[in-house]
Amino acid sequence: MDPVGILIGMAWLVIGVVMLAGAVVSLRKGWSSDAPLPLFREMKRRGLTPERAQDAVGATQLASAVRRCTYCRARPQCERDETPVDCPNEEVLRRASASPA
């Protein structure tokens, strides 16, 4: 085998390892807590049910909000009941709260 082929193979191997490590970190973060997502606690605090929020903003927007909450850097703050400065789901929560019941 020529040296260029070996280098290309090694580069692909490194890319694969980095991608696998990223997937593992992402899955661990998503499954790291058995507690309900802070999004659902905040919805309850505002008098919203998931069904009402889905009717107000749509299933796609609600699913995106759940994903943002799952992978949010401020999630540990929310789980300790410390309100983060910039909640990525504030707009969705505001629209759902403003929607008539």
N, C-alpha and C positions, 0 to 999 in steps of 0.2 A: 504494500500500500504506500502511496506517496504521502509526504508530510502534509500537504494541503488537505487531502482527504481526512487525515487524522485530526487536524485542527478544526475542520468543519464539523466532524462528528463530535468532537469534544464541546464545541460551541452549542450544538443542538442538545447535548446532554445537560449542559449547564442551564440552558433555557428551560428544559423540561423539569429539572430539579427546582428551579425558582418558581415555576408555575405550580408545581405540586405543593411546595411549601406555602405559597399564598393561599391555595385552596384549603389546606389543613388549618392555617391560622383563621381563615374566614369561618370555617365550620366550627372550630372551637369557640370562637367569639359568639356565634349564633346559638350554640347549645350550652353556653357556660352558666346559665342561670335558669333555675326552675320557676323563678318568680314571674308573675305576669309582666308584660311590657309596660313601662311607664305610660305609654300612649293610652292604654286601656284604663289605667288609673286616672289619668287626666280626663279622659272622656267621661268616666263615671262622675268625677268631681264636677264636670260641667253639665251633668244631667243627660248625657248622651248614651245611647246603646250602640253597639256596632251596627245593628240593622238600620237605625235612624241615620247614623253617619254615612253608611253606604247609600242610603236613599238620597241623602243630601249632596254628597260629593261623587258618588259613583264607586263601583267596585275596584276599578283600576287605580283611582286616586287613593282609596283606603288601603289597598295592597301596597302601593308605593310608600304610604305613610308607615305601615308596619315594617317594611324593609328598612326605611330610613331610621326608624326607632331601634331596630335590632342592631344595626351597625353604627349607630351614632357614638361619637367620641364622648359625648356628655351623658351617656346612659348611666354610668355609675353615680353621677350627681343626682339624676332623677330618681334612681332607686333608693337614694338616701334622703329623698324628699327635698333636695336642694334644687330649686328651679334654675336651669341653665339660662344664660343671657340670651342666646339665640337658638331657640328650639326650631329644628327644621320642619316641624309639623304644625307650627303655630297657625299658618294660613289655612290649612285643612281643618284644624280644630275650630278656628274662627268661622269659617264658612258653614261647617256642620252645625255649630251652635246658633248661627243666625237664621238657619233654614227653619221654616215653620214645621211644627210637629206633625 
